[in-house]
Amino acid sequence: MSPIELESCPNCRYTLIERSTYCPYCGTQLTHPLWKKMGAWILLILIGYGLVRCHVRMLDGF
């Protein structure tokens, strides 16, 4: 059985019993909002698509 790792707030070092978005003691934001995470994934997918498409065009010789 593995030990349970408790997280602590990087601002006030308050030990968090359960995972949360904000620290209950000082109010510091601990995680990124969902829209930022989704935006990052969409950006990565678009960059990957662009790289693959560019590579295919290079193989065809323009």
C-alpha positions in Angstrom: 0.0 0.0 0.0 1.4 3.4 -1.0 1.3 6.3 1.5 -1.1 9.1 0.7 0.7 12.2 -0.5 -0.7 15.4 0.9 -0.3 18.6 -1.1 0.6 21.9 0.4 -0.1 25.4 -0.7 3.0 27.0 -2.3 2.1 30.4 -0.9 1.3 29.7 2.8 2.4 26.0 3.2 -1.1 25.0 4.4 -1.5 21.2 4.1 -4.5 20.4 1.9 -6.4 17.3 2.9 -8.3 17.0 -0.4 -7.5 18.4 -3.9 -9.0 21.8 -4.6 -8.7 24.7 -7.0 -8.0 27.4 -4.4 -6.3 27.2 -1.0 -8.9 27.4 1.8 -6.5 29.3 4.1 -5.1 32.1 1.9 -7.2 31.8 -1.3 -4.3 31.3 -3.7 -5.2 29.6 -7.0 -3.6 26.1 -7.1 -4.7 24.8 -10.5 -5.3 26.3 -14.0 -8.9 26.8 -15.1 -10.4 24.2 -17.4 -10.6 26.6 -20.3 -6.9 27.2 -20.3 -6.2 23.4 -20.2 -8.6 22.9 -23.1 -7.1 25.8 -25.1 -3.6 24.4 -24.6 -4.7 21.0 -26.0 -6.5 22.5 -29.0 -3.4 24.6 -29.7 -1.2 21.5 -29.6 -3.5 19.6 -31.9 -3.6 22.4 -34.4 0.2 22.7 -34.4 0.5 18.9 -34.9 -2.0 19.0 -37.7 0.0 21.8 -39.4 3.3 20.0 -39.1 1.8 16.8 -40.6 0.2 18.7 -43.4 3.4 20.6 -44.1 5.4 17.3 -44.2 2.9 15.7 -46.6 3.2 18.7 -48.9 7.0 18.5 -48.8 6.8 14.8 -49.8 4.6 15.6 -52.8 7.1 18.2 -53.9 4.7 21.2 -53.6 
